[in-house]
Amino acid sequence: MSGIHPSAIIEEGAQIGQDCVIGPFCVVGSQVKLGDRVELKSHVVVTGDTGIGDDTVIFNFSVIGEIPQDLKFGGENTSLVIGKRNRIREHVTINTGTEGGGGVTRIGDDCLFMAGVHVAHDVQIGNRVIMVNHAGAAGHCVIEDDVIVGGISGLHQWVRVGRGAIIGALTMVPNDVIPYGLVQAQRGRLDGLNLVGLKRRGLSRADISALRAAFKELSEGDGTFQDRAKRLGESSDSDYVQQIVEFVTGQSDRSFLTPER
């Protein structure tokens, strides 16, 4: 019982869930799978091997599932997977993956992509992520749960942003960002912790104090950034600090934004 406007083009083979709404002049490709109650406002293009989860809404003039903006892409069969209850606003572009990057661009649940956002090939985005107007994530980026990326900000390819971090507006992020970090300035600088976000999530005073102490150790301790993180892993029993330790000591293709000493 889907509501499809007469001017919409639904290519043969597309799978449309129950109670979907597809507005005027939308185009839905032959490999697309729409979950239940998905809404495409108008002039939306969804193409490629793209799956969109239940209750997601995509606004006017967005292009979802087009091929990557990567000259190495040779037409291989890659895909885009978008979870449930996402809000994708006007003029957003999200590309499928590349063979060299794992083949899948993936977005979790309950995210908000404001107008003009770009998500490139092979990006992996968690749940409850917000990307503000005209922010962009280049190829192969990883954005963990509960991250906010400010307006007109850009993530360099291969960058990882740890859970709960916040990127200020007009910021270029060239290196990895620790969980719960606060990054701002024209050329991204790790200026502290996302204290506002931590408080909104209801973290206890003890947890926030442990994170403050951990950040001070990362800023002022002896040795390399990784050395300081390893010492934190041995000395702190805070689950939130351990998340930072695991992130810093994990595999990465970039270096890190580090606190200024």
N, C-alpha and C positions, 0 to 999 in steps of 0.2 A: 504494500500500500504506500509506495513512495510517490511524492509529488514532484514530477518532472515537468519543467516549463517546455512548451512546444518548440521554442527556439534552441533548446539545449541539444547538444550532439553527444549521444552515448554510443560509443563504438561497440560492435559485436564482440562479445567475450567479457565485457566488464561485468563485475559482480556488485550489485547494489543491495544493501541491507534493507531491513524493514524500516518504514517511516522516515526514509531519507527525503530531503528537500533539495532539489537541484534547480537553481534559478536561471534567469534568462541568459542566453549566449554562453553558457558553460560548455566545456569540452571534457569528456571523461574517456580516457584511452581504453584500449582493449584488454590490457593487463591489470587494470586498476581493480582493487577490492575495497569497497566502502562498507564499514560496519553499520550497525543500526543507528538510526537517528542522526546521521551525519548531515550537515547542512552546508551547501555551497551557495553563497549569496548570489552573485551574478558575475559574468565574465571571468570565471575561475577556470584555469586549465589544470587538470590532474592527469598526468600521463606516466609512461614507463611502468615498470613492475613496482607498483606503489600500493601499500596497504595502509588504510586509515581507520583508526579505532573508533568505537562507539562514541556518540555525543560530541564529536569534534565539529567545530564551526570554522569555515574558511571564508574570508571576506573578499570583496571585489578585487579583481585584477591580480590575484596571486597566481603564481605558476609553481606547481608542486610536482616533483618527480621528473623534471627535465634532465637531460644528460649533463655531466659535469663540465665545468669551465676549466678543463685540464686538457692541454694539447696532447698528452699521452693517451688519452682515452681513445680506444679503437673500436667502439661500438659493441663491446662485450656486454653480456646480460648481467646487469647489476640491479640493485633494488633500493627502495626506501621504505622504512617501517615507521609509522607514526602511531603512538598509543592513543589512549582514550581521553576524552574531555579536554582536548587542547583547543586554544583559541588562536587562530592564525589570521592576523589583521591584513589590511589592504597592502597590495604590492609586495608581499613577501615572496621570496624565491628559496626553494629547498631542492637540492640536487640529489640524484642517486649516487651510489658509490662507484668506485673504480676497482678493477681487478687487483691492482697493486696495493690497494688500501684495505682489502678485506671484502669489498664488494657490496657493503651495506652501509647506508646512512640510517641512523636510528635515533628516534626521539621517544621519550617516555610519556608519562601521563601528566595531565593537569598543568601543562606549560602555557605560557603566553608569549607570543611573538608579535610585537607591535609593528606598526606600519613600516615597510621598507626594509625589514630585517633580511639578511642573507645567511643561509646555512649551506656550506659547501659540501663537497663529496666526502664520504667516509667519516663525517662528524658523528660523535656519539654523545647524546644529550640525555641526562637523567630526568627525574621527576620534579615538577614544581619549579622549573627554571623560567625566569623572565628575561627576555631580551628586549630592550627598550628601542624606540624608533631608530632605524637605520644602523643598528649594530650589526656586526658581521663576524662570523666564525669561519676562518679559512679551512682548507682541507685537513682532515685527520685530527682535528681538535677533539678533546674530551672535556665535557662540562658536566660535573657531577650534580647531585640533587641540591635543590634549594639555592642555586646561584642566581644572582642578578647581574646582568651586563648592562651598563648604562648606555644612554643614547649616543649615537655616532662614535661608538668605540669599536675597535677591531682586535681580534685574536689572531696572532700569527699562526701559520700552519704548524701542526703537531703540538701545540700548547695544550697543557692540561690545567683545568681550573678545579680545585678541590671543593668539596661540598660546603655549602654555607658561605662561600666567599662573595664579595661584592666588588664590582668594577665600576669606578666612577665614570661619568660622562666624558666624552672627548679624550679617551685614553687608548693608546696603542699598547697592547700586551705582548711583548716579545718572548716571554719566558713563563714557566709554570708558576702557578699561584697556589700557595698552601691552603688547606681547608680553613675556612672561617677568616681568611685574609681580607684586608681592605687595600685596594689598589686604586691609585689616582695619579694625576699629572699627565701631561701630554705624552711623554714617553714613560709608560707605566712604572710606578714605584710602589713598593710594599710599605705602606705607611702605618700599619697597625692591624687591629682585628675588627671584624664586622660586629662591633658591640651592639649596635641597634638591632641587627638581625638575630643575634644570640638572645637578647632580652625578649624579643618578640616571640621566639620559640620557647620561652619559659625556662631557659637554663637556670640552674641554681647559682647562688652567689659563689659557692665553693667551686663549681665547674668553671665559671667565668674567671675566678681568681687563679685557678690552675692554668687556664689558657693564657692569662696575662703573664704569669711567671714563665711559662714556656716561651712566649714571644720574646721576653726580655733575655732569656738564655740564648735563643736563636740570634738575637741582635748583638749580644755583648760577650758571649762565651768565647773560649779559645778554640783554635782549630778551624777546619773548614765548616761550611754550612751542614754538610752531611755528617761530619763528626759530632757537631753540636746536637743534631737531631738524634743520632744514635745514643748519645748520653741521656737525652730526655727519655728515650724508650726504656732505659735501664732504671731511671730514677723516679718516673711519674707513674702513678696507678690510675690516672684519669683516662677514661675511654676517649674523650675528645682530644686530649694530647696524643694518645696513641694513634688516632686517625691521622694527625699531622705527621707523626713519625713514619707511619706506613706509607704515606703519600711521598714524603721526601726520599725515603730509602727504596721506593719502588722503581720500576723500569720507566725511563723517560727518554724521549728523543730531543729534549731541550734542557737547558739549564734552568735555574730558578730565579724568580724575583726574590731578592733577599733584603732584610731590613737594613737601613742605613745605620752605620755604627757611629 
